[in-house]
Amino acid sequence: MSVHDVMFLMLAFIVLTVLSVLAGAIGFGIAKWEGALTPAAVARGFIAFGATFTIGISTFAVIIAALK
């Protein structure tokens, strides 16, 4: 794997992290909009973050395995 490939994967990982944080913030906002208490809204935000991040990492694993 070349340096260019590693840098591209790092960039993709950073983008995935930002998108996961955005999904978590949206989950938190929707929970607060529904009237949930703050601890419950934070929990929903973390669930949205975790789900998005897990799906993204799984997709990366499949793509990397397919490229080898």
Contacts in CASP RR format, 6 or more apart in sequence:
PFRMAT RR
TARGET T0000
AUTHOR 0000-0000-0000
METHOD contacts of the structure
MODEL  1
MSVHDVMFLMLAFIVLTVLSVLAGAIGFGIAKWEGALTPAAVARGFIAFG
ATFTIGISTFAVIIAALK
9 60 0 8 1.000
9 64 0 8 1.000
12 60 0 8 1.000
13 60 0 8 1.000
16 53 0 8 1.000
16 56 0 8 1.000
16 57 0 8 1.000
16 60 0 8 1.000
17 53 0 8 1.000
19 52 0 8 1.000
20 49 0 8 1.000
20 50 0 8 1.000
20 52 0 8 1.000
20 53 0 8 1.000
20 56 0 8 1.000
21 49 0 8 1.000
23 45 0 8 1.000
23 48 0 8 1.000
23 49 0 8 1.000
23 51 0 8 1.000
23 52 0 8 1.000
24 45 0 8 1.000
24 46 0 8 1.000
24 48 0 8 1.000
24 49 0 8 1.000
24 52 0 8 1.000
25 45 0 8 1.000
26 48 0 8 1.000
27 41 0 8 1.000
27 44 0 8 1.000
27 45 0 8 1.000
27 48 0 8 1.000
28 41 0 8 1.000
28 42 0 8 1.000
28 44 0 8 1.000
28 45 0 8 1.000
28 48 0 8 1.000
29 41 0 8 1.000
30 44 0 8 1.000
31 40 0 8 1.000
31 41 0 8 1.000
31 44 0 8 1.000
31 45 0 8 1.000
32 38 0 8 1.000
32 41 0 8 1.000
36 44 0 8 1.000
END
